[in-house]
Amino acid sequence: MVRNYSTTLAGRKFSVEIGKVAELANAAAMVSYGDTVILATVVASDEPKEGIDFFPLSVNYEEKFYAVGKIPGGFIKREGRPSERAILTSRVIDRPMRPLFPKDYRNDVVITTTVMSVDPECSPEVTAMIAASLVVDISDIPFKGPVGSVQVGYIDGEFIINPNSEQRTLSDLALTVSSTNEKVMMIEAGANEISDEIMFEAIMKGHEANQEIVAFINQIKADCGKEKNENYVRFNVPEDVYADIVACIGDKEMEEAVFTDDKQVREKQLKVLKERVIQNLTEAGKEEELGYLEEAFYNFEKKTVRRMILKESKRPDGRALDEIRHLAAEVDILPRTHGTGLFTRGQTQVLTVTTLGPLAEMQMLDGLDELEVSKRYMHHYNFPPYSVGEARSPRAPGRREVGHGALAERALIPVLPTEQEFPYALRLVSEVLSSNGSTSQASICGSTLSLMAAGVPIKAPVAGISVGLVTGETDEDFVLLTDIQGLEDFFGDMDFKVGGTHKGITAIQMDMKIQGLTPAIIKGALEQTRKARYYILDEVMLKAISEPRKELSPYAPVITQIVIDPEKISEVIGPKGKMINRIIDETGVKIDIEDDGRVFICGNDSEKTARAIEMIEGIAKPIEEGQIFKGKVMRLMNFGAFVELVPGKEGLVHISQLAHERVAKVEDVVAVGDELQVKVIEIDKQGRVNLSHKVLLPKPETKTTEE
């Protein structure tokens, strides 16, 4: 039976069709927002996955090029690996939903959202987020939803829910908020230095708008939702087994083992406790309980750490709740790169390297958004195994690496100079050298140092910091932790990451393990990150380098921008590119020409760059009387020499204008191929250019006769 439902979301029609397609999935729906159409499906395995201690959820956001009437680029001409945007969208769908599944659920769950049609005015990402929650809610899979999601923009002091394409280009804020009917589940934001107060208000506006979506999904769920399967196999440690394992350790011993600021020391101390449990259970003839050892040990360690923090305000490394670990910042680590910044926070250490290049080296994007065709600033984040002491080979970047790189990229974009101010493509690579929590935020700090060291004129330095959370039994019982280390992230309830300047916030990403945040938690997290951000900037980063360097690295390319008449572009390029290729061959520079007449010349030799500029301007600008050129003799005639002033433009130096003295033959003064300095003395009615070399020569001394 086909069922149709519709409502209005931010002034545009939002509709759902159920029962028409993909009937073999646990649940499926065709969800439309304007002309944007998403097919959402969810499937769960019948049996739990063996040998794992986590919930195996997979979320996939699939972009289909037919959705925007495009044929994919490349040789194969079909969709291949997901784009960076698709990966990031998969992550924002996953993050608010994962905490709402039962913690002891081990069945494979696969959520797939396929973009089948795109209306530029209606975000396919937001539509997919809502559709994903909808299909899980109406399925038989246990889930404590629904989850609503909206985007929030900010234009001229007004908040815009789900801004259209034009509004998105004007907005100072790109915020995505996901919520249940009670709490905020996920926050993702990029902003042009927005204040904490405006950001908090925007989050609350998004949360308020989400209530309409939650109510709409609940209506559909009540009408056609399946009964939830509560008879799944639960994976829990039996109480008696847990008690035996805890008795082998003791509260005091576990607390002493975790209480250190050194990750390696902690791991060694925990290993000793684990070996004691194995020995005691073996001697007691309870070997069968060892199968629960890892999970029970994890649960006991987690309870100990959370109790220390929540009840005693005691962090595992002895810091105060709002205290930041030891910080260090340094620049110029690598001698031949364009810029480097090393940022250390406790045992977390990130080295970021800046590389500058011509705009032709920016990344071309082949995606569904017609407004995103290229990317001038690229940030790549690498997380090698040695950074956490693991002995395994490196692998290709996964979703986590892509997500962390995108977060650092988003945090720095608002402070970058424009193309007109700084006509370079920028690639930053953050190498995580050591990891004990908050590597993405260390990447933001290291990137700021690297950019300033490279001489990139950023508008303001950006710092990143994360705040963690440990909650009790009530909404009012919680503790916020500034600068969480790995253990606190692992056992805590939240990782609230904020990047920003002294003026305001440039990026937020929030990861959640519990079923939502209250306004008090969000406001407190924003306040603590602001204080920490100021401290990092003033006390550490700006003491390492106070402002962007005035000069680029000697190893960086020099790029000069000039502007020519757009109607002259064809002349500069020449037939079949003959003219521009000649300039490139003669000077060795790289040249990029934009349709609006902007020309970017990139070279490592200032003299050759100046020559290229002279040649381009000579072609694009009309020749005028009085101009002086250093031209090349192209042809000799008995009456004079033809000199090329700029590529494609010649003038004649009459034999009488070659020298002050009488010249019998042109060949006596110049030869083909010679460079000759000449001055334009006339442009006749037919446009012919007459030149003189003589007028640029010193006049001969006049002889006097004695009377």
TIVEX-328237 format. One line per 4 residues: number of its first residue (from 1); their letters; for each residue z, x, y of C-alpha. Coordinates in steps of 0.25 Angstrom, whole numbers, plus 5000, padded with zeros to 4 digits. Example, Ala and Ser with C-alpha at 12.3 -4.5 7.8 and 13.67 -1.06 7.14 Angstrom:
BEGIN
1> as> 5031:5049:4982  5029:5055:4996
//
This chain:
BEGIN
1> mvrn> 5000:5000:5000  4996:5006:5013  5006:5005:5025  5004:5008:5039
5> ystt> 5014:5010:5050  5013:5014:5065  5021:5017:5077  5019:5024:5091
9> lagr> 5023:5038:5093  5023:5044:5107  5013:5033:5111  5003:5035:5099
13> kfsv> 5001:5028:5086  5008:5034:5074  5004:5027:5061  5007:5029:5046
17> eigk> 4999:5025:5034  5006:5025:5020  5000:5022:5007  4985:5025:5009
21> vael> 4984:5039:5005  4991:5050:4996  4998:5040:4988  5002:5050:4977
25> anaa> 5011:5058:4987  5026:5054:4988  5022:5048:5001  5010:5049:5011
29> amvs> 5006:5044:5024  4995:5045:5034  5001:5046:5047  4994:5045:5061
33> ygdt> 4997:5048:5075  4986:5044:5084  4974:5050:5077  4982:5061:5070
37> vila> 4983:5058:5055  4993:5065:5045  4993:5063:5030  5007:5066:5026
41> tvva> 5011:5066:5011  5024:5071:5004  5025:5074:4989  5038:5078:4981
45> sdep> 5038:5084:4967  5044:5075:4956  5054:5087:4952  5062:5097:4959
49> kegi> 5057:5111:4961  5064:5121:4951  5071:5134:4956  5072:5132:4971
53> dffp> 5083:5129:4980  5076:5123:4992  5068:5110:4995  5053:5113:4992
57> lsvn> 5047:5105:5004  5033:5109:5008  5027:5103:5021  5012:5105:5024
61> yeek> 5005:5101:5037  4990:5102:5034  4979:5102:5045  4966:5097:5041
65> fyav> 4954:5101:5051  4947:5088:5049  4959:5082:5056  4952:5087:5069
69> gkip> 4938:5087:5065  4937:5102:5062  4932:5110:5051  4941:5122:5048
73> ggfi> 4937:5136:5053  4935:5148:5044  4926:5150:5032  4932:5140:5022
77> kreg> 4932:5128:5031  4944:5121:5025  4959:5121:5029  4966:5133:5023
81> rpse> 4980:5138:5026  4988:5130:5036  4987:5134:5051  5000:5139:5058
85> rail> 5001:5125:5065  5001:5118:5051  5012:5128:5046  5020:5125:5058
89> tsrv> 5018:5110:5057  5022:5111:5042  5035:5117:5046  5039:5107:5057
93> idrp> 5036:5096:5047  5045:5103:5037  5057:5107:5045  5062:5093:5049
97> mrpl> 5060:5087:5036  5065:5097:5026  5080:5095:5030  5079:5080:5026
101> fpkd> 5076:5082:5012  5087:5083:5002  5093:5098:5001  5093:5097:4986
105> yrnd> 5079:5091:4984  5070:5101:4976  5057:5093:4974  5044:5099:4980
109> vvit> 5041:5091:4993  5027:5093:4999  5024:5086:5013  5009:5087:5017
113> ttvm> 5004:5082:5031  4989:5083:5033  4983:5082:5046  4971:5073:5045
117> svdp> 4968:5069:5059  4972:5075:5072  4974:5068:5085  4977:5078:5096
121> ecsp> 4986:5069:5103  4995:5067:5091  5001:5079:5084  4998:5080:5070
125> evta> 5010:5089:5068  5020:5078:5073  5012:5068:5065  5013:5076:5052
129> miaa> 5028:5078:5054  5031:5063:5055  5021:5060:5043  5029:5071:5035
133> slvv> 5042:5064:5037  5036:5050:5035  5030:5053:5021  5043:5060:5016
137> disd> 5051:5048:5021  5043:5037:5014  5042:5046:5001  5052:5046:4990
141> ipfk> 5056:5060:4993  5071:5061:4998  5071:5064:5013  5080:5060:5025
145> gpvg> 5070:5057:5035  5062:5052:5043  5059:5063:5053  5051:5061:5066
149> svqv> 5044:5071:5074  5038:5072:5088  5033:5082:5097  5039:5083:5111
153> gyid> 5032:5088:5124  5037:5091:5138  5028:5089:5150  5032:5088:5164
157> gefi> 5047:5085:5161  5043:5074:5151  5044:5074:5136  5032:5070:5128
161> inpn> 5033:5065:5113  5021:5069:5105  5013:5075:5116  4998:5073:5115
165> seqr> 4988:5085:5115  4988:5086:5131  5003:5085:5132  5005:5096:5122
169> tlsd> 4997:5106:5131  5006:5102:5143  5019:5101:5136  5030:5112:5139
173> lalt> 5036:5108:5125  5031:5106:5111  5042:5101:5103  5043:5094:5089
177> vsst> 5055:5087:5085  5058:5081:5072  5070:5071:5070  5076:5061:5060
181> nekv> 5082:5049:5066  5095:5056:5069  5092:5071:5071  5082:5082:5075
185> mmie> 5076:5089:5063  5066:5099:5069  5063:5105:5083  5050:5113:5085
189> agan> 5047:5117:5100  5038:5125:5109  5041:5125:5124  5038:5131:5137
193> eisd> 5053:5136:5140  5059:5122:5139  5074:5121:5143  5084:5117:5132
197> eimf> 5087:5104:5139  5072:5099:5139  5071:5104:5125  5083:5096:5120
201> eaim> 5078:5084:5127  5064:5085:5121  5070:5087:5107  5078:5074:5109
205> kghe> 5066:5067:5114  5058:5071:5101  5070:5066:5093  5070:5053:5100
209> anqe> 5055:5051:5098  5057:5054:5083  5066:5042:5081  5054:5033:5082
213> ivaf> 5046:5041:5071  5059:5041:5062  5060:5026:5064  5045:5024:5061
217> inqi> 5046:5032:5048  5058:5025:5044  5051:5012:5045  5040:5017:5036
221> kadc> 5050:5022:5026  5057:5009:5025  5044:5002:5023  5037:5011:5012
225> gkek> 5046:5023:5010  5049:5026:4995  5063:5027:4989  5068:5041:4990
229> neny> 5070:5049:4977  5085:5052:4977  5085:5056:4962  5079:5070:4964
233> vrfn> 5085:5082:4957  5096:5088:4966  5098:5103:4967  5113:5105:4970
237> vped> 5123:5115:4965  5134:5107:4956  5147:5107:4963  5155:5114:4952
241> vyad> 5144:5125:4952  5145:5127:4967  5160:5127:4966  5160:5138:4955
245> ivac> 5151:5147:4963  5159:5145:4976  5172:5149:4969  5165:5162:4964
249> igdk> 5163:5165:4979  5174:5159:4988  5172:5155:5003  5178:5167:5009
253> emee> 5169:5177:5001  5156:5169:5004  5160:5169:5019  5163:5184:5019
257> avft> 5149:5186:5012  5141:5178:5022  5149:5184:5034  5140:5195:5039
261> ddkq> 5129:5198:5049  5121:5206:5039  5112:5198:5031  5111:5209:5020
265> vrek> 5126:5210:5019  5128:5195:5018  5118:5195:5006  5125:5206:4999
269> qlkv> 5138:5199:5000  5133:5186:4995  5126:5193:4984  5140:5198:4980
273> lker> 5146:5184:4980  5134:5179:4972  5136:5190:4961  5150:5186:4960
277> viqn> 5147:5171:4958  5137:5175:4947  5148:5184:4940  5159:5173:4941
281> ltea> 5150:5162:4935  5145:5171:4924  5159:5175:4920  5163:5160:4920
285> gkee> 5152:5156:4911  5145:5148:4922  5131:5155:4922  5124:5141:4923
289> elgy> 5130:5140:4937  5122:5152:4942  5110:5143:4943  5116:5137:4955
293> leea> 5121:5150:4961  5111:5152:4972  5112:5138:4978  5127:5137:4976
297> fynf> 5129:5151:4983  5119:5147:4994  5127:5134:4996  5140:5141:4997
301> ekkt> 5135:5152:5007  5129:5141:5015  5142:5133:5016  5150:5145:5019
305> vrrm> 5141:5149:5031  5141:5135:5036  5156:5133:5035  5158:5146:5042
309> ilke> 5149:5142:5054  5152:5128:5055  5167:5128:5053  5171:5142:5057
313> skrp> 5160:5145:5067  5158:5158:5060  5144:5163:5058  5141:5172:5046
317> dgra> 5139:5184:5055  5151:5182:5063  5144:5178:5076  5148:5167:5086
321> ldei> 5140:5154:5084  5131:5157:5096  5131:5172:5095  5118:5179:5093
325> rhla> 5116:5191:5083  5114:5205:5088  5101:5206:5096  5091:5217:5099
329> aevd> 5077:5218:5105  5067:5229:5106  5053:5231:5111  5042:5241:5108
333> ilpr> 5045:5243:5093  5031:5246:5089  5023:5256:5097  5008:5252:5096
337> thgt> 5010:5236:5096  5008:5228:5109  5023:5224:5110  5035:5223:5100
341> glft> 5048:5217:5101  5060:5218:5091  5071:5208:5091  5083:5208:5082
345> rgqt> 5094:5198:5081  5104:5202:5070  5097:5205:5058  5084:5197:5062
349> qvlt> 5074:5207:5068  5060:5203:5072  5049:5213:5078  5038:5206:5086
353> vttl> 5025:5213:5089  5015:5208:5100  5000:5210:5099  4991:5207:5111
357> gpla> 4976:5204:5109  4964:5198:5116  4964:5183:5117  4952:5183:5107
361> emqm> 4963:5187:5096  4971:5174:5098  4972:5165:5086  4962:5155:5084
365> ldgl> 4968:5142:5078  4960:5132:5069  4969:5120:5069  4970:5105:5072
369> dele> 4974:5106:5086  4962:5108:5095  4971:5113:5106  4975:5125:5098
373> vskr> 4963:5134:5095  4970:5147:5098  4983:5154:5099  4985:5166:5108
377> ymhh> 4999:5169:5104  5002:5172:5090  5016:5175:5084  5017:5179:5070
381> ynfp> 5030:5180:5062  5032:5189:5050  5044:5188:5041  5043:5199:5030
385> pysv> 5052:5199:5018  5059:5212:5022  5065:5205:5034  5075:5198:5025
389> gear> 5076:5209:5015  5067:5203:5004  5058:5211:4995  5045:5204:4994
393> spra> 5031:5206:5000  5027:5199:5013  5019:5187:5013  5011:5179:5022
397> pgrr> 5017:5171:5033  5023:5158:5029  5027:5145:5036  5040:5151:5041
401> evgh> 5033:5164:5047  5022:5155:5054  5033:5146:5059  5042:5157:5065
405> gala> 5030:5164:5071  5026:5150:5078  5040:5148:5083  5040:5162:5090
409> eral> 5026:5159:5095  5030:5146:5101  5042:5152:5108  5034:5162:5115
413> ipvl> 5021:5155:5119  5028:5148:5132  5030:5162:5138  5017:5169:5135
417> pteq> 5008:5172:5146  4995:5164:5147  4981:5169:5143  4978:5171:5158
421> efpy> 4991:5179:5160  4990:5187:5147  4976:5186:5140  4981:5191:5127
425> alrl> 4982:5185:5113  4996:5188:5107  5001:5190:5093  5016:5192:5090
429> vsev> 5021:5196:5076  5036:5195:5073  5040:5204:5062  5053:5199:5056
433> lssn> 5060:5213:5052  5073:5207:5048  5078:5192:5047  5091:5186:5047
437> gsts> 5088:5173:5055  5080:5169:5067  5068:5178:5065  5059:5168:5072
441> qasi> 5068:5169:5085  5069:5184:5084  5053:5183:5084  5053:5176:5097
445> cgst> 5062:5186:5103  5054:5198:5097  5041:5192:5102  5046:5191:5117
449> lslm> 5050:5205:5116  5037:5209:5110  5029:5201:5120  5036:5207:5132
453> aagv> 5035:5221:5126  5020:5219:5125  5018:5215:5139  5015:5201:5137
457> pika> 5020:5194:5150  5028:5182:5144  5034:5173:5154  5048:5174:5148
461> pvag> 5055:5180:5136  5058:5171:5124  5070:5172:5114  5072:5164:5101
465> isvg> 5085:5160:5095  5090:5151:5084  5102:5142:5082  5107:5138:5069
469> lvtg> 5116:5126:5065  5127:5123:5055  5131:5108:5054  5143:5101:5049
473> etde> 5145:5087:5044  5143:5080:5057  5132:5081:5068  5143:5087:5077
477> dfvl> 5147:5098:5068  5138:5109:5070  5137:5124:5074  5125:5130:5081
481> ltdi> 5123:5145:5078  5115:5154:5087  5106:5164:5081  5107:5161:5066
485> qgle> 5105:5172:5056  5099:5169:5043  5111:5164:5035  5114:5154:5046
489> dffg> 5100:5149:5046  5100:5148:5031  5113:5140:5030  5112:5133:5044
493> dmdf> 5106:5120:5047  5096:5124:5058  5088:5135:5065  5086:5131:5079
497> kvgg> 5076:5141:5085  5074:5142:5100  5065:5151:5108  5065:5152:5123
501> thkg> 5066:5159:5136  5076:5159:5147  5069:5147:5153  5068:5138:5140
505> itai> 5064:5135:5126  5050:5139:5121  5052:5136:5106  5061:5129:5096
509> qmdm> 5061:5128:5081  5072:5121:5073  5074:5122:5058  5083:5112:5052
513> kiqg> 5091:5111:5039  5099:5098:5042  5095:5084:5045  5094:5086:5060
517> ltpa> 5100:5090:5073  5108:5083:5083  5105:5084:5098  5118:5092:5100
521> iikg> 5114:5102:5090  5100:5104:5097  5106:5105:5110  5116:5115:5105
525> aleq> 5105:5123:5099  5097:5124:5111  5109:5128:5119  5112:5140:5110
529> trka> 5098:5145:5109  5097:5145:5124  5109:5154:5126  5105:5163:5114
533> ryyi> 5091:5164:5120  5096:5168:5133  5105:5179:5127  5093:5185:5119
537> ldev> 5084:5185:5130  5094:5191:5141  5102:5200:5132  5092:5206:5122
541> mlka> 5077:5203:5124  5076:5205:5139  5084:5218:5138  5074:5224:5128
545> isep> 5062:5220:5137  5064:5212:5150  5050:5208:5153  5036:5209:5148
549> rkel> 5030:5223:5150  5020:5224:5161  5010:5232:5153  5004:5229:5139
553> spya> 5005:5239:5128  4995:5250:5128  4991:5246:5115  4988:5231:5119
557> pvit> 4974:5227:5123  4972:5225:5138  4966:5211:5141  4960:5207:5155
561> qivi> 4956:5193:5159  4945:5190:5169  4939:5177:5173  4924:5175:5174
565> dpek> 4915:5163:5177  4914:5155:5165  4899:5153:5167  4898:5168:5166
569> isev> 4904:5169:5152  4890:5168:5145  4885:5180:5154  4897:5188:5150
573> igpk> 4895:5185:5135  4880:5186:5136  4870:5181:5126  4875:5182:5112
577> gkmi> 4888:5189:5117  4879:5201:5121  4886:5204:5135  4900:5202:5131
581> nrii> 4898:5211:5118  4892:5222:5127  4905:5222:5136  4914:5222:5124
585> detg> 4905:5234:5117  4905:5242:5130  4920:5240:5134  4927:5238:5120
589> vkid> 4935:5226:5125  4937:5212:5120  4933:5200:5128  4937:5186:5127
593> iedd> 4930:5175:5136  4936:5161:5138  4927:5149:5142  4935:5148:5156
597> grvf> 4930:5162:5160  4942:5170:5156  4938:5184:5150  4948:5192:5142
601> icgn> 4945:5207:5141  4953:5215:5131  4953:5230:5129  4961:5242:5128
605> dsek> 4954:5251:5138  4956:5247:5153  4943:5253:5158  4934:5246:5147
609> tara> 4942:5233:5150  4939:5235:5165  4924:5237:5161  4923:5225:5153
613> iemi> 4929:5217:5164  4919:5223:5174  4907:5219:5165  4912:5205:5162
617> egia> 4915:5202:5177  4901:5209:5180  4894:5199:5171  4902:5187:5176
621> kpie> 4902:5189:5191  4890:5190:5200  4886:5203:5205  4887:5205:5220
625> egqi> 4883:5214:5231  4893:5226:5233  4898:5226:5218  4899:5240:5212
629> fkgk> 4896:5242:5197  4896:5253:5187  4883:5249:5180  4874:5255:5169
633> vmrl> 4860:5259:5171  4851:5251:5162  4837:5254:5166  4829:5263:5175
637> mnfg> 4817:5260:5183  4809:5269:5193  4815:5260:5205  4830:5260:5200
641> afve> 4840:5258:5189  4845:5245:5183  4860:5245:5182  4868:5235:5173
645> lvpg> 4880:5231:5182  4887:5223:5171  4882:5218:5158  4869:5210:5160
649> kegl> 4868:5213:5175  4859:5224:5181  4856:5229:5195  4846:5239:5200
653> vhis> 4849:5252:5207  4836:5255:5215  4832:5270:5215  4836:5271:5229
657> qlah> 4850:5266:5226  4853:5277:5216  4857:5288:5225  4857:5292:5240
661> erva> 4846:5302:5238  4832:5299:5234  4831:5296:5219  4817:5300:5213
665> kved> 4820:5294:5199  4830:5284:5195  4832:5293:5182  4837:5304:5192
669> vvav> 4850:5296:5195  4853:5287:5183  4849:5285:5168  4850:5273:5159
673> gdel> 4864:5271:5154  4871:5277:5166  4882:5270:5173  4880:5268:5188
677> qvkv> 4889:5263:5199  4881:5254:5208  4883:5244:5219  4876:5230:5221
681> ieid> 4869:5231:5234  4860:5219:5233  4858:5206:5224  4844:5201:5228
685> kqgr> 4839:5187:5228  4834:5188:5214  4848:5192:5209  4844:5207:5207
689> vnls> 4855:5217:5209  4852:5229:5217  4862:5241:5215  4865:5254:5222
693> hkvl> 4871:5267:5216  4869:5274:5229  4879:5266:5238  4890:5270:5229
697> lpkp> 4887:5285:5230  4893:5294:5241  4883:5296:5252  4877:5310:5253
701> etkt> 4881:5319:5265  4872:5319:5276  4867:5332:5281  4867:5336:5296
705> tee> 4858:5347:5303  4863:5357:5313  4856:5356:5326
//
